[in-house]
Structure formats: structure tokens, C-alpha cells
Amino acid sequence: MGHDALARPIWVCKTGRILFETLHPQAAQVADFLIAVAEPVSRPQIIHEYQITSLSLTAAIANGISVEQIIKILVKLSKNAIDDSFLQFIREKGRITGKLHLVLRDGRHFLESEEATLLTHLCSHDEVVECLVSSGAVDRTAEVDSTQVEKLKSAAHRLGFPLLQEYEFRRDREDTNPHLPAVLRPSVNLRPYQQRALSKMFSMDDVAKSGIVVLPCGAGKTLVGIAACCRVGRRALVLTTTAVAVDQWRRQLQLYTTLPPEDVYIFTADQKRPIEDAERRACIVISTYSMLGFTGRRGGDTAFILDQLQQLEWGLLVVDEVQVMPARTFRTVATTIKSHCCLGLTATLVREDDLIQDLHWLIGPKLYEANWQQLQEDGYLARVRCIEVWCDMSEEFFIEYLQAQDSDDVPGSMRATLQRSLWTCNPNKLKTCEFLIRHHEERGDKIIVFSDNIFILKEFARKLGRYYICGSVNLRERMQILSEFQESAACNTIFLSKVGDNAIDLPVANVIVQISSHYGSRRQEAQRLGRILRPKPQAQCSAGGFNAFFYSVVSRDTQELYHANRRQQFLVEQGYNYQVVRDHRLSRLDQQNLIYSSKESQLQLLKQVLESVRRGEAEEADEDFTGVAEPVTSTGKPAEPEAPTEEKVSLASLSGGLDGSYVVAPVARSKRLKVGN
């Protein structure tokens, strides 16, 4: 350690792990550098952790940061001497990164490199040879079998030769990819961080790089995607998770651009319009992963449109909620669509499996990641207070829970479902939820109640006289409910199932009450929190400076507490203000006439819960973890099925957190918690 170590803000371990002291005077600039070259691991209040990996270096070098620049800045900022083996690792990665390109030209794919020896070396591997039209390279170019593009990308990734896609859109041929007459309206002002994200994608004049942009929920990812479509100015295809999200993209395109409505095509289970004069028409098509990824039997119109999409060349493929792309049923979409450039958008680059790394070869490297703390300080995100409420199980529900745990008469799968239903429908949780709804409605807040359990979602919403949305609610009714929630003072609370996790834009919402969730999924926790991250008026700020509230209501002494701890740890590591309280400390909870206050109502609920499990109605069978629901037409009949994704979703690469702390409220305090103050 040098004599000036106190002025240096980071420690660099030989494994690539970096510890960063955030109290440094130039902390903001250091954080920007670390986000560019490393993956965020944990960012609480004072000490942040980052990890430099092969993938993060690939992204940094692809974004124009040279190897020697990275090493120079690390050495300058580090308190300790950096291990030579780690510096050699960085230099070795720089030797091959950015040298190999995958190019789409005249409907054919080519592997190209300015370094002939590097291309020859890659093409000597058997896995790569199987993907080529003919063995070997000619004039630093090798043609790739278009049906083997995914296999080629995967093989190159495993061999340590990352392929980059760069699209010279101004030089593209008009006969195969006509000019798109879309520009942003003069009234549209891009925020500074949105401009920085686009500058990474278009760092060279008239060239678009493929890759991923990570922005928090509510920070305007959709506008970034729309601006990229306008900048490229060629035919574009947008993929998102649900039909609701498709409609929101359509509305945003009309709001932000001059593109005529007839040049925006929707391809969902309910809306199928073939592209007229497809070869010569410039347009934007918006669809879902499921519509393009489903491999089963197709109807006539669907099959015809899908064939159109696969035959045409696309200047830009925009992949919304890109973290779901690696799922087995969806990943082929990125390679069956002939796109010159891919832009992935996400707030949560997180899965609970290792497939998140596949995005680096399916889509491209991470181009830009926003700093959550900075966006919050600049007023672009709400200040959120996270509160976890621990509720004791009611006696009757706890007895059933313990019996289910020890019973050999109940099949294993049903036993797990029964236990989940019992801890979700615990009357003390529902009383707490109702109390929180009443309290925040009196304040004039807009509240979303999340439940993965469909029985209690519907039952509780009906008893409270509130709207609910789940997979069985058709698209038209969903849009009506969301519109009323947005615009009407008479609708301040809605109940959402998993369909609300992704791509639903509800900027007025500022309170979430979560009564059930998908085990310990960090992605779902961040996505749900993102529903209330839109910036709020200062008038909504409470005494503590918070203007949004996220409540997780959890049953004590059950397995749910274990899952909640995992989700809680994730938010704490991102720097969110977090507080844990007991339900008996909520002010006036026992003084109100709540729906499940009486013993009679609780026993009746228990009977209903047991019956719902026996009938198989507790689990949301028509939806998967990504929130892609089986489409239902306005007549109530199931529409063409959409393929489910895998329920696995790890990379600690979320874009940061809000300045905050973790607090366990002491039981001995006599003053009861005043929620929302």
C-alpha cells in the first residue's frame, strides 16, 4: 500500500473482485468507470463490490475503452498493487475482443475479421466448421449457414472469441431494407442518461452496435428503443412479453414519433395484420416472444405473417425485457429473425440460472448501465421505502400448515401447494394488507396488491370491491382496468397476478403490497418494485423524504420467511432502505372492522383455501413466471396458445440501488409504526 492509499478509493483483488469506498470525493466518476468495466455485485451505502469478468471486459472494449486505459485507471485508483496475473488476463482478453464480426449482407451471414490469422484460427475448430457454408475463409471472410447462426455464436463464445454485430445502416440497400420515415417529435426531450445509452450504441457515425442497455424500471427504456428505431431508420421488429406491453409500445410510438399509424403492425393472438407489399414497405412490427417462439401448430394467418417476419431483413430487432430471451422456447427468435442489429432492454439483468450469460452472444455485450443512486438523486426515480411486515400465523392455519408438513397422506406436489396457500392466505396477512390499503387510500395513494395465488387474488379483491387482473382476464378488460386506475380517483387499488410483473406502465402507482411471490426470485422482486419507481411529485413526499412504499407481508414461522429473506437480501445489497416490523406494531390494526377479523370469517376462509387446493385453483396454471399469459379473446374463449418460458431466472448485475439502509425495528419500542409517514 502506497503512502497516498487514503486518496485512492478501490481495492483490486487478483480474482477481479473490486471493493469501492463510496465516500471518495470523485465517487460518481469512479462509479461510472466501474459500471463500464465490471459487473455490480453489491451496492449498499458505503462499500460497493464489483467483479471484472471476461464478459464485462468484452463489453468495455466493445464500447471503445482500450485495455491499456482500463489498466492505467485501475492502477491509478487502487490502494494495493494489482497482481500481474490479473493484468495479463485483461491484456489477453483485449487481444481478441472486437476483432471478429458477424455481418448480415443480402440475406446471408458472414464471419469477418481484419486479422486473417485470428479468423483462420477460429474457423479451424470443428464446431465452427459445421456452421460454415464452405470450410475455411476467403479474403478474411467466411460465409455462415443462416440456420446455424445461434450454434456459431455459442461456439465462438465458448472458445473465447466473442463476435460483434455492427450495422452500417446508412449504406444498406433500399430494395431489401427500405428507409423508415420515422423521427422523434420536436417536443420529445431525451434525458441525459438516455442520450448516453444511445451514444454507446451509436458511438461511430452511421454505425449501430448490437448490445444491451440496462435502465431501472420507470427510467424510460421504451423511449430509448424508439429513439434507436428512428436513428437506424430501417424496418424494425419489437419483441416484448405480453399483449398489454405490445399495446403500450404502440401507444408510445404514436406519442413520440411521426410514424404513420398504418406503418405500425401488431402481431398478437388477438391482432394479426399481414404486411402489405412487405418487400418494399418500411414499418415497425410489435409482437411477443411467445408468438414468435411458439413451435406448435399455427393457424393460416399466423403462419403466413410469421413466414413474412422470418423472410424479411430487419434493420433493428428491439428485445424488451431481454432477461427472458435465454429461455429455451424463446432463444431461437434472436437467430431466426434476420436482423442486422439487436438492442436488448432490461431493468433486471438477473436470472436464477446461468443462462443470463448467453445474452452476451445471443444479443451482444452490455452497452450501457445506469447508476440507480445517481438517477434517484437527480429526481428521475422515486425514493422508495421498503417495509417487510412479519405476521404470525393464525392458530387454525398454522395447525393445518404443520399437519401438511408432516403428513404422508398428501402427495409431495400438493403438499407444497397447500403450504404455500396457507401461508399466503394467513388471515393475519390479509388483515395487514387491508389495513395498508385503507391507510394509503385515505392519503390519496395509488396501490397495487400483488399475489401469485389466484384464489386469494380473486376472493380478496371481490370482498374489498376492487378490480383484479390475472391470466383469465381478457386484454380488453385489462386495458379498461389499467386505464381507470390511471385516470379515475374512484379506482385507487388494483390486484395483479404475475401478469403485472413485466412491461406494465403505471406511473401513478406509488404503493405496492405484496402478499405472495415466486419463492426467492430476485428478478420478480426488482420488477415489482419497479412498478413504483416512476418519479413522483414532491408533494407526495412523506416526512422521511420517501414518496413510494413497497410492503412485503410475510407469514412468520413458515418457509415463506426463508424465501423473503433471500429477496430482502437482494434489495439491501442494491442499497434500498429496508425495515422489518411485526404486524402487532401497526397502528390501529386491531381497532378496525376488517374482513377477516372474526374467527368465523377465518374458519370459512380456511375451508375455502383447502377446497381451492383440492380443485387445483390456487396456482396460476395459465401463466408462467415471466408474466406471459395464455391469451383469452373477448368472448372468453382461449386464443392461440403462447409457449411458456422456463421458471428459472443469476448474475448480480442489477443497475444499482437507492441510498438507504437496513433496519430491524426493535420489539421493545413502545411507539407503534405509523405506516407511510
N, C-alpha and C positions, 0 to 999 in steps of 0.2 A: 504494500500500500504506500503510495507516494505521500509527500508532505502536504499536497493540496487535495487529498482524498475527500475532505469535507465539502469541497466545492463541486465534487463530481457526484451525480445523482444515481448511478446504477452499479450493480454488481453483475458480472458476466461469468456464469459457470461454464465449465468445459463441456457440459451436456447441451448448452444452448439456452438454458434457463436464465432469465434476467429478472433481477429484483430492482424495482424503481421506487425511489423516495419522492413522493409527490409534493413535498414541501419546498423543493428546489425552486429558485426564482424563475428559471426558464422551463418550468414543468410542462406547460402547454406545448412548447416546441418539441421537447423531448418525447412527450406522449405521441405527438403526430408522427415522429420518426419511428418509434417503436411499433405503432399500429401498422406502418407501411412495411416493416421488415419482419415482424413477428406476429404470432397469434396471441391475443389476450387470454390469459388463464384465470386470473382472479384480480378484481379491482375494487377492493374496499377503500376505506377513507385515506390511509396514509401510505401503505406499501402495496404496490401493484406487482403482479407477476406476469411475465410474458415468456413465450417459448419460440425460439428460432428453429424452424424445421426446413426440410428440403422444399416443401410446398410454399412456405412463406417466403423463402429466398427466391423461388421461381417467380412468385408474384411481384416481388420487389424489383427484380432485374427486368421483368417484362414491362414494368412501369417506368423504366428508364433510370433506375438507381444503380449505378455501377458497383461491382464488387469492391473496388478499392475505396469508393465513397463509404460503403457500409462499414468496412474495416476501420477506416480513418475515424469515423464518427464514434464507433463503439470504443475504440482505444481512447479517444478524447474524453468520453463520458464515464468510462469505467473506473471505479475505485481500485480495482485489482488488475494485475497483469493477466491478459487473456491467454489461455492455453494455446500453444502453437497448433495442436491437432485440430482445434475448433476453427482457427483461422484458415487452415488448409482445407477443411470441409467447405467453408464459404467459397474459397477460390476454385475448388473443384466443381462446385455447383455452377459457378459463373462461366466455367469453360464451355459448357454445353447449352446453357439456358438461352433461349431467344435465337438459336441458330437454325432450328428446324420449323418449317411452316407447312400447314395443311391448307391447300387452296382449292376452292371450287371455281372451275372455269368451263363455261359452255356445258354445264350439266355434268361435268366429270371432275373427279377429285384427284389432286396431285400432291405428292410429297416433295417439298423443295428445300434446298439449302444452298447458301453461298459457299459453304465449306464442303467440297466434294468428298473428302475423306470421312467426314462425320456422317454424311448421307450413306456412303458406301458401307460404313461400319454398321449402321442401323439396319440397312437392307440385307445384311449378311445373316441376320437372325431368322431362324426357321419360322417363328411366329409372325414376323413381318412379311416374309416372302409369301406366305399363304394369303396375305391381304392384297398383294400387288397383281396388276393385270399381266405383267411380264417381269421376270426376275431381273434385279439389277437396276441401276439408274443411268439415265442418258442426259448429258448436259445438266447435271445437278438437279434432275427432275425424275421422279418415278411415279407412274400412274397407279392409282389405288382403285381397287374394285369397290364401287359405291355401296355395295351391300355389306362390305366388310369394314366400313369406317369405324364403327364402335369397337370392333375387335382390334383394329390397328391402333386406335388411341389408347386402349387399355394396355396393349403390349408395349407400346413406346413408354407409357407411364411406368410400368413395372421394370423396364430395362433402364430407367433413369434418363430417358430422352424426352422431355416434355415438348409437345407440339403446340405451336401457337397459331391462332387463326387471326389474320389481319385482312381487312376488306377495303380495297381501293374503290370506294363506291362511286366516285366521280367518273371513273374510267370504265364502269360496267356498261355492257351493251344494252341499248334501249329495246331491241327486239326480244330479248329474253327476260329483261327486268326493267320495265318502263318506269319513268320518273313519277314519283308520288307527289301530287300537288297539295302538300300539307305544310303549313308553317304555324308557329305559335302566334296566338293573337297578341297585339301590342299591349294589352292590359295584363298579360302574364309576366310576372317578375319571379325569376328563379332565385331562390335563397343562395347565400354564398356556398354552403356545403353541397347543394345540388349542382352548382356550377363546377365545384371541384371534382365531384363524381364524374360529370360529363367530360371534364378536361382530361381525366385519366383514360377514358375510353377513346377520346379523340385527341391524343397527345401529339399526333402528327397530322398535318394538313390533309384533309380528304381521305384519311385512313381511319377505319373503325376497328378497335381491338375487341376480341371476344373475352368475356370475363364476368365477374360477379361484383355487384355493388351491395354493400350491407348498410342499411339505414334503419333506425328504430321505427317501430310502428308509429304512424302519425307524422312522420317526417317528410312525407311526400315522395314515396318510391314510384308511385304511378306517374307523377309528373316527370320524373327522371326518364322513365321508359318512353313516355310520349315525346319528350324532347329529343330523345335518341332517334325515334322513328322519323321525326321531322328533319333532323340533321342528316341522316343517311339518305332520305328522300327516295327510297325504293320500296317495293312491295314488302309488307311486314306481317308477321304472324305473331299473335299474343296468346300465350297459354297461361291459364290460371286454374284455381282449384274448384270453384263452384259456379253454378249458373248465376247466382247473385253477384259474384265478383265479375263475371262477364258483363253483366248489365252495368255495373259501376264503371268498368273500363270504358264501355260505350258512352256513357254519360260524360265522363271526364274528357274523352276525345272531342266530343261536341263542344264542351265548355272551353277547352284550352286551345283548340286548333281551328283552322279554316277548312278542314277536310269536309267535303260534302257528305251528308248522312248516307247517301246511296253508295258511297265508297267504303262504308264500314259494314262488314259482314259478320253475322253472328252464327256460330255453329255449335248448337247445344241439342239436347234431346227434344226440346220444345220448338226450337227455331232452326230451320235448315233452308238456306237460300243459296243455290248454286251461283258461282261467279260467272256473270255474263261475259262473253268474249274473253275468257280467262287468260289466254296467251298475251293479249295486248292491254289488259286492264291493270292499272296500278290501284291497289286497295290495301286495306288493313282488315285482317280476319282475326276475330277473337273467339277462342274456344277453351275447353277444359282439357286437362291431362287425360281424363277418362275417355272423352270422345275420341281422342287420337290414339290412346294407348290400349283401348279395349281390343282384344284379339278374337272375340267370338263372332257369331253370325251377325251380319249387318243388313238393315233394310235397304231398299233400292236407292232412295235419295241419299241416305247416309253414305253408302258405299260409293256413289258417284262423286259426292263432294270430297270424301276422303281421298279418292283417287286424284281429284284435281289438286288437292293440297300437296300430295306426295310427288306429283309430276312437275309442278311449277318450281321455279327458282325464287327464293326469298332473300331480299337484301338483309333483313334483320329478323331474328327469332327472339322475342322477348319472353323470358321464362319467369313468371311471377311465382312467389313462394317457392323458390328454386330448391329449398331443402327437401321437398318431396320428390324431386326428379330421380334420385338414385333408386327409388322403389322398383322392384322387379318389373311390375306391369307398366311403368312409365319411362324407364330409362332409354328404351329404343326410340322414343319420339325424337330425341335430340339428334339422332343419326338417320332416321328415315325421312325427315324433312330436309330438303336441300337448301340449307341456309348458308349464306356467305359469312354471317356474323351472328353470335349468340350473346345476349345480355341477360344474366341472371339477377333477379332482385329478391332480397330477403331481409327480414329483421332478425331472424334467428337461424344462423348457420350452425344448427345443432341437430344431431340425431343421437339416439341411444345405441347405435351400432357404428361400425367403422365405414359405412357406405358414404359418409359425408365427404371423404377424401376423393371419391370417384367424381365429384363435381369438377375437380380441377382438370380432368381430362374430358369429361362429358361436355362441359360448358367452357371452362377456361379459368385462369387464375383470378384471385381476388384483386379487383382493380382499385377499390376504394372502400374504406370502412369509417363511418363517422364516430366521433367521440361523444358518447351519451352525456357525460358531465358537461362538456362544452355547450352542447345544444340546449341543455336544461338551463345553464347559466345565461345563455343568450335569449332565453324566452321562447325557444322553438318547441319545447316539450313541457308538459305539466310536471309539477312537483308532486310525487306520489308518496303517500304514507301507506305502508303495508302492515296489516294487523292480522295476526293469527289468533283465533279465538278457540280455546280448548273447552269442549263441552263434555261433562260427564254423561255417560250412557244412562238412560232411564233404566230402572230395575228390570222391567219385563223384557225390554230389548236386549239388555246385557245377558240375561239368562239364556235367551234364545241364541245369542251370539256364541256364548261358551258351549252350549249344547251342540251347535253346528260344528264348532271347532273340534270337539271330541267324538262326534257321532260317526260310527262306521256304517250307519244305515243310509246316509246321504252320499250319493256319488261325488267324487272329488270336484268336478267342474261345477256342479250345482252347489256344493258346499261353499266354494269360493264366491259364487254369485250371491248366495244367501247372506254370507258375512258382509260383503260389500253393500248389499241393500240395507242390512240392519244398521251399519254404521252411518250410511248416508241418510237414512230416514229416521235416525235417532230424534225423538221429539224435542229434546233439548237443543239440538242443532236447528231445527225448524223454528222453534220459538226465538232463538237468537237471530235467525235470518229475518223473520217477520218484524222483530223489533228494529233491526237495522234498516229495513225497508221503510218502516213508518218514520223513523227518525230522519232519514235523508230525504224522504218525500216532503216532510214538513219544512226542510231547508230549501226546497225547490230543486234538489239534485235530480239527475237522470241516472237510473240504476239498471244494471244488467245482473241477473242472477244466473249463474252457470251451474248446470247439473248434467252429468253424463248418464245418470239414471233416469230413464224416460218415464217410468211410472210416477215417481215423485215430481218430476218436472211438470207433467200434465195435472196431476192431482193437486199439488200445492198452488199452481197458477190458477186453476179453476176456483179453488176455495178462496183465494185472495182477489179473484176477479181481475186477473192480469192476463195479457197476451203471452203465448209461448210459441217458439219456433223449434221444430225438430225435423227429422228427415221426412216424416209423413205429411208435413205442411207443404202445399204446392207453391211454386215460385211466385205466382201472382199474389197469393195471400201473404207470403213472406215480405214481398216488396211493400204491400199495403201497411203491414205492421211496422216495418222499419221506417216508412215514411211518417206514420203517425207518431212514432216515438221521437223522430227528429223534429217534428213541426208542431205537435199539439201539446199544450200544457195539461191536458186531461190524461195523457199517457206518459207516465214518468218511470215506469218499471216494466221490463220485459224479461221473460225467462228464455234462455238459449241452451241448446244442447251443443254437441261438438261442432255442429254446422256453423256456430259463431266464432270458432277458434281462429279461422283464417279469412283474410280478404273481405271482411265486412267493415265498411266505413261508417262509424257512428261518432262523429266529432263532438256531439253534445254530451255523450256519456262521460260521467266523472266519478262513478262509484261502481265497483264490482263486488258482488258477494258470491263466493264460490262454495257450493255445498257438496260437490263431488267432482272428481277429476280422474284422469287416466294415470293411476299409480303414481310413480315419482317422475313423470315426464317433465323435464326442464323446458323443452320446446313449448309444450302446451302452456306452462306457467307464464313464460315470457310472451307468448302470443295473446293470452287472455289479458295480461297486464297491459299489453299494447293497445287494447281497445280504448283505454282511457288516457293515453299519452298525448293526445292532441293538446296543443296549447290552450289554456283556459283564461278567461278574463281575470284581471287582478281582483275584481270584486268578489270572486269566488274563493279567494284565499282565506284559510282559517287563521287562527291566532298563531299557529306554528309555522305559517308560511306554506302549508300544503293546500293544493286545490284539487286533488284527486285522491281517492281512497280505494284500497284493494284489501278486501277481507277474505281470508280463508277460514271457514268454520269447520273444525275437526273434532271427531269423537275421541276422547281420551281412552287409554287402556285397550286400544284396538290396533290392528295392523295399519289403519289409516294414518295414525300418528307417525309411523315409520316412513311411509311414502311422503307425508307432508314435510318431514324433516329434510328429506333429500331436495324437495322443491325449494324449501326455505333456504337451505344452504346455498343453492344456486343464486337466488336473488341477493343474499347477503354478500356473496363473492363479487357480484356485479356492483355493489355499493349502495343498494337501496336501503332506505330507512325501514327497519323492521322491528315490530313489537309483538310480544306474545303475552296474552292475557287469559284469564279464566272467565267463563261465562257468568259466574256469580258476581263478578265485579262490574258488569254492565249496568249502568244507572237505570233504575226503574224497571228492569226486566221483569221482575216478579209482580209488579204492581199493575200490569196491563192485562186486559182481557184478550189473550192471544188464542189463535185457533186450536193449538194443541196444548193448552194449559191444563185442561181437565183430564183426570185419569180415564174417564170414559172415552174421550176422543183419542187418547194414546193407545188404548187397547183396540179400538176399532182400526186405527192405523196399522197396528201390528198385524192384525188379521189380514188386512189388505196387502201388506208387504209380502207376507208368506204366500198368499194366493198369487200375487204377481210373479213371484219367482217360480212357483209351480207351473204357471202358464207360459213362462219364458218371456214375460213382458218387461222385466227390469232392465235388461241390456238393450242397447240401441243397435239392433241387428241390421237396420237398413243404412247404417253409416259406418265409416271407418275412422281411423284416428286423424286423418288429415281434414276431416270435415267434408269429404266428398260424399254427398248423399245420393241414394238411388233416386233418380228424377221421378217425380209424380206429375202427371198432367193435371190441368184444371178440372178435369172430370173425376179425378180421384183414382184413375187407373195408372198402374205403373208404366212409365215410359221405357224407352230402350235402356237396358241396364248399363251402368257405368262400372268399370272394373275397380275393385277395391285396392288400396295400397297395403303394404306391409305395416304392421302396427309398431314396428321398431322405429325409433327415431334417434358420435359424441364429439365432438370437438368443442373445446372450451373457447369458442370463437365468437361469442356474442359481442356486440359492439360497445359494451361498457355498462355503466350504471349511473345512478344519481347519487350525489353526495349525501351520505347518510350513515346510519349506524345500526347495530343490532342491540336490542334491548329486551331483557326478560323482566317484565314488571313484577316487583316483589309482592308476594302474597300479603305481607304484613301491613302494607299501606292501607290506611283506613279510608282514604278518599277513593271513591269509585270512578272508573274511567268514564269520561264524557266523550262519547264517540263523535268523530267529525269535528272536533274543536282543536 
